[in-house]
Amino acid sequence: MTSSTAPVKPRKSESALISGAATGEGGARPVIGRRKGVGEQVLLYIFVIAPLLALFAAVPLAAAGGWLSWTDVILTAIFYVIGVLGITVGYHRHFTHGSFKAKQPLRIAMAIAGSTAIQGSVIQWVADHRRHHAYSDRDGDPHSPWRFGTSAGALVKGLWWAHMGWLFDPEKTNRERFTPDLLKDKHLRFISNTFGLWAVISLGLPALLGGLISQSWHGALTAFFWAGLVRVGLLHHVTWSINSICHAVGERPFSSRDMSSNYWPLAILSMGESWHNLHHADPTAARHGVMKGQIDISARVIWIFEKFGWAYNVKWPSPERIEAKLANA
């Protein structure tokens, strides 16, 4: 880790946060809402583990003849881009942080696109992420890698927790506390409540297209594997790496109260999300990669939306604001 800053010391106990006794964000409503049901936990294991197993099987199947076609590659790329931008531009920069306003058709499209990443419903995802920012790397953060301490062993355990262990916590972030604005939108409530449908479409549509294009069941099967399971698995672990890697290693040129950092190897696959230090220093900024050479594809997509008139009131960070956020400013 290039930064010499130690993890921020927790200022509130987890029990106080859960009971709702803590003051601050969200008023008196508790941080934790209801617990996940058995059915939810079972589906969670399926949607997390099945794509992960597909990732492990990808290399030997790619080497085997007849199990990877150009149709599979193209479909995988298309559905990956749709899903990852649904998360980065939609779930994250628009719905969570309000980095820009969007006309209703675009809001609906972004919510559906994000749902195809199979990372949870838009409202629950936003609730978790707003909670993360409210308590970043402190007690109450749902996925800080510093949760168990700063020793090597504690950090290894914490990285696992931040990457995917936290997903299996039966307690759910209270949506009424963290997303009252989204709960008022009937379209977002419908998309969130029908998340299972979008997950099925996300996995089934590539198979349908693969079968139609190849005119074979084999083409449907390989498209399901590559553009369905492998694509979701890759997308999962790129996104989750922002929670784990980008709070443990990397550069920290900007001043923030937590351990958020920039990790350049993830910049392309994450569409600019791995320029994470500026994001935590200035959460509402529509562009995260603000320094020379920092590619931020998500910001470029927002710029395109703005040019078409679909997005407006975009919060582009000014040079003066960026300068003021520098750690040595």
C-alpha positions in Angstrom: 0.0 0.0 0.0 1.5 3.3 -1.1 -0.3 5.4 1.5 1.1 5.8 5.0 -2.3 6.6 6.4 -3.7 4.1 8.8 -7.3 2.9 8.6 -9.7 5.3 10.2 -10.5 4.4 13.7 -14.1 3.3 14.2 -16.1 6.0 16.0 -19.4 4.1 16.6 -20.1 0.6 17.8 -21.8 -1.8 15.4 -24.5 -2.5 18.1 -25.3 1.2 18.4 -25.7 1.5 14.6 -27.9 -1.6 14.3 -30.1 -0.5 17.2 -30.6 2.9 15.6 -29.2 4.7 18.6 -26.4 6.3 16.6 -27.1 9.8 15.3 -26.4 11.2 11.9 -27.4 9.8 8.6 -31.0 8.7 8.3 -32.2 9.9 11.6 -33.6 7.4 14.1 -34.2 4.6 11.6 -32.0 1.6 12.3 -29.2 0.8 9.9 -30.2 -2.8 9.6 -33.6 -3.8 8.2 -35.1 -7.2 8.0 -33.1 -10.5 7.7 -32.8 -12.4 4.5 -35.2 -15.3 4.2 -34.0 -18.9 3.5 -35.1 -18.6 -0.2 -33.1 -15.4 -0.6 -30.0 -17.0 0.9 -30.3 -20.1 -1.3 -30.7 -18.0 -4.5 -27.8 -15.8 -3.4 -25.5 -18.9 -3.1 -26.6 -20.0 -6.6 -26.1 -16.6 -8.2 -22.7 -16.1 -6.6 -21.2 -19.6 -6.8 -22.4 -20.8 -10.2 -20.7 -17.9 -12.1 -17.6 -18.4 -10.0 -17.4 -22.1 -11.0 -17.9 -21.1 -14.6 -14.9 -18.8 -14.3 -12.8 -21.7 -13.1 -14.0 -23.9 -16.0 -13.5 -21.1 -18.6 -9.9 -21.8 -19.4 -10.1 -25.5 -20.0 -13.3 -25.1 -22.0 -11.7 -22.3 -24.1 -8.8 -24.6 -24.9 -11.2 -27.4 -25.9 -12.3 -27.3 -29.5 -15.9 -26.3 -30.3 -16.7 -24.7 -27.0 -15.9 -21.0 -27.8 -17.1 -19.3 -31.0 -16.9 -15.7 -32.2 -20.6 -15.5 -31.5 -19.9 -16.3 -27.8 -17.2 -13.7 -27.6 -19.3 -10.9 -29.1 -22.4 -11.7 -27.0 -20.2 -11.9 -23.9 -18.7 -8.5 -24.6 -22.1 -6.9 -25.4 -23.8 -8.2 -22.3 -20.7 -7.4 -20.1 -20.7 -3.8 -21.2 -24.5 -3.4 -20.7 -24.2 -4.9 -17.2 -21.1 -3.1 -16.0 -22.3 0.3 -17.2 -25.7 -0.4 -15.6 -23.8 -0.7 -12.4 -21.2 2.1 -12.8 -23.3 4.7 -14.5 -26.7 3.7 -13.3 -26.6 2.0 -9.9 -23.5 3.9 -8.7 -23.1 7.4 -10.1 -26.7 8.2 -10.8 -28.9 6.4 -8.3 -26.5 6.2 -5.3 -24.7 9.6 -5.6 -26.8 11.7 -7.9 -23.8 12.6 -10.0 -26.3 13.6 -12.8 -30.0 13.8 -13.3 -31.6 11.6 -16.0 -34.9 11.6 -17.9 -37.2 8.8 -16.8 -36.7 6.5 -19.8 -32.9 6.6 -19.2 -33.5 6.0 -15.4 -35.6 2.9 -16.2 -33.0 1.6 -18.8 -30.1 2.1 -16.3 -32.0 0.3 -13.5 -32.7 -2.7 -15.8 -29.2 -2.7 -17.2 -27.8 -2.8 -13.7 -30.1 -5.6 -12.7 -28.6 -7.7 -15.5 -25.3 -7.7 -13.6 -27.1 -9.9 -11.0 -25.7 -8.0 -8.0 -29.0 -7.4 -6.4 -32.0 -5.1 -6.9 -31.3 -1.4 -7.6 -32.8 -0.2 -4.4 -31.0 -2.7 -2.1 -27.7 -2.1 -4.0 -28.0 1.6 -3.5 -28.9 1.2 0.2 -25.8 -0.9 0.8 -23.5 1.5 -1.1 -24.9 4.6 0.7 -24.3 2.8 4.0 -20.8 2.1 2.8 -20.1 5.8 2.2 -21.7 6.8 5.5 -19.4 4.6 7.5 -16.5 3.9 5.1 -13.8 1.8 6.8 -15.5 2.3 10.1 -18.0 0.2 12.1 -21.1 0.1 10.1 -19.4 -0.3 6.7 -20.9 -3.5 5.2 -17.7 -4.4 3.4 -14.5 -2.8 4.7 -11.4 -5.0 4.3 -10.2 -3.4 7.6 -13.1 -4.9 9.5 -11.0 -7.3 11.5 -7.9 -5.2 12.2 -4.6 -4.2 10.5 -2.4 -7.3 11.0 -1.6 -9.4 7.9 -3.9 -12.2 9.0 -6.7 -9.8 9.8 -6.3 -8.1 6.4 -6.5 -11.4 4.6 -9.7 -12.2 6.4 -10.9 -8.7 5.8 -10.2 -8.8 2.0 -12.3 -12.0 1.8 -15.1 -10.4 3.7 -15.0 -7.2 1.6 -14.8 -9.1 -1.7 -17.7 -11.5 -1.2 -18.1 -12.7 2.3 -20.3 -9.8 3.3 -22.9 -10.9 0.7 -23.8 -13.9 2.8 -24.5 -11.8 6.0 -28.2 -12.5 6.7 -28.9 -8.9 7.8 -29.9 -6.5 5.2 -29.3 -2.7 5.1 -32.4 -0.8 5.9 -33.8 0.6 2.6 -36.2 3.0 4.4 -33.2 4.7 6.1 -30.9 4.9 3.1 -33.1 5.1 0.0 -36.3 6.9 0.8 -36.0 8.8 -2.4 -35.8 5.7 -4.6 -38.7 4.0 -2.7 -40.9 6.9 -3.9 -40.3 6.0 -7.5 -42.9 3.4 -8.6 -40.8 2.4 -11.6 -37.8 1.7 -9.5 -39.9 -0.2 -7.0 -41.3 -2.4 -9.7 -37.8 -3.1 -11.2 -36.4 -3.9 -7.8 -39.4 -6.1 -6.9 -39.0 -8.1 -10.1 -35.2 -8.5 -9.8 -35.5 -12.2 -10.3 -37.1 -11.7 -13.7 -34.2 -9.5 -14.9 -31.7 -12.1 -13.6 -33.4 -14.9 -15.6 -33.5 -12.7 -18.7 -29.8 -11.8 -18.1 -28.9 -15.5 -18.3 -31.5 -16.7 -20.7 -31.3 -14.0 -23.4 -27.7 -14.8 -24.4 -28.6 -18.5 -24.7 -31.6 -17.6 -26.9 -29.6 -15.4 -29.1 -26.7 -17.9 -29.4 -29.2 -20.6 -30.4 -30.9 -18.5 -33.0 -27.6 -17.2 -34.5 -26.1 -20.7 -34.7 -29.3 -22.5 -35.3 -28.2 -25.1 -32.8 -28.7 -26.2 -29.2 -24.9 -26.4 -28.9 -24.7 -22.7 -29.8 -27.4 -21.9 -27.1 -25.4 -23.9 -24.5 -22.1 -22.2 -25.2 -23.7 -18.8 -25.3 -25.3 -19.5 -21.9 -22.0 -20.5 -20.5 -19.8 -17.7 -21.9 -22.2 -14.7 -22.3 -24.3 -15.8 -19.3 -22.4 -17.5 -16.5 -18.8 -16.5 -17.3 -19.8 -12.9 -18.1 -21.7 -12.6 -14.8 -18.8 -14.1 -12.9 -16.3 -11.7 -14.4 -18.5 -8.8 -13.8 -19.1 -9.8 -10.2 -15.4 -10.1 -9.3 -14.4 -6.9 -11.1 -17.1 -4.9 -9.2 -16.3 -6.6 -5.8 -12.6 -5.9 -6.3 -13.5 -2.2 -5.9 -14.8 -3.0 -2.4 -11.7 -5.1 -1.5 -8.6 -4.2 -3.5 -9.4 -0.5 -3.8 -9.7 -0.1 -0.1 -6.4 -2.0 0.6 -3.8 -1.3 -2.0 -3.0 1.4 -4.5 -2.3 5.1 -4.6 -4.1 7.8 -2.6 -3.4 11.2 -4.1 -6.6 12.7 -2.8 -7.6 13.4 0.8 -10.4 11.2 2.1 -11.3 10.0 5.6 -11.0 6.3 4.7 -8.6 3.9 2.9 -10.0 4.3 -0.6 -7.3 4.1 -3.3 -6.7 4.0 -7.0 -5.8 0.7 -8.7 -5.0 1.2 -12.3 -5.1 -2.5 -13.5 -8.9 -2.5 -13.0 -9.6 0.7 -14.8 -10.7 -0.7 -18.1 -12.8 -3.6 -16.9 -14.4 -1.5 -14.2 -15.1 1.3 -16.7 -13.2 3.8 -14.5 -14.5 2.7 -11.1 -11.1 1.8 -9.8 -10.1 5.5 -9.6 -11.6 5.1 -6.2 -9.7 7.6 -4.2 -11.1 10.6 -5.9 -14.6 9.1 -5.7 -14.4 8.9 -1.9 -12.8 12.4 -1.7 -15.7 13.8 -3.9 -18.5 11.2 -4.0 -20.9 13.1 -6.2 -18.4 13.8 -9.0 -19.5 12.3 -12.3 -15.9 11.6 -13.3 -13.6 9.5 -11.1 -10.5 9.4 -13.3 -9.5 13.0 -13.3 -5.7 12.9 -13.6 -3.6 12.5 -16.7 -3.9 9.0 -18.3 -6.8 7.9 -16.1 -9.3 6.4 -18.5 -12.9 6.7 -17.2 -15.3 5.1 -19.7 -18.3 5.6 -17.4 -17.7 9.3 -17.4 -17.5 9.3 -21.2 -20.9 7.5 -21.4 -22.4 10.1 -19.1 -20.9 12.8 -21.3 -22.6 11.1 -24.3 -25.9 11.0 -22.4 -25.6 14.7 -21.7 -24.9 15.5 -25.3 -28.1 13.7 -26.4 -30.1 15.5 -23.7 -30.9 12.4 -21.8 -28.8 13.5 -18.8 -28.5 16.9 -17.3 -27.2 18.8 -14.2 -24.0 16.7 -14.5 -21.6 17.3 -11.6 -18.3 17.5 -13.5 -15.4 18.2 -11.1 -13.8 21.5 -11.9 -9.9 21.9 -11.9 -10.2 24.0 -8.8 -12.2 21.4 -7.0 -9.8 18.7 -8.0 -6.9 20.7 -6.8 -8.5 21.4 -3.5 -9.1 17.6 -2.9 -5.4 16.7 -3.3 -3.8 15.3 -0.2 -0.9 17.7 -0.3 -3.1 20.8 -1.1 
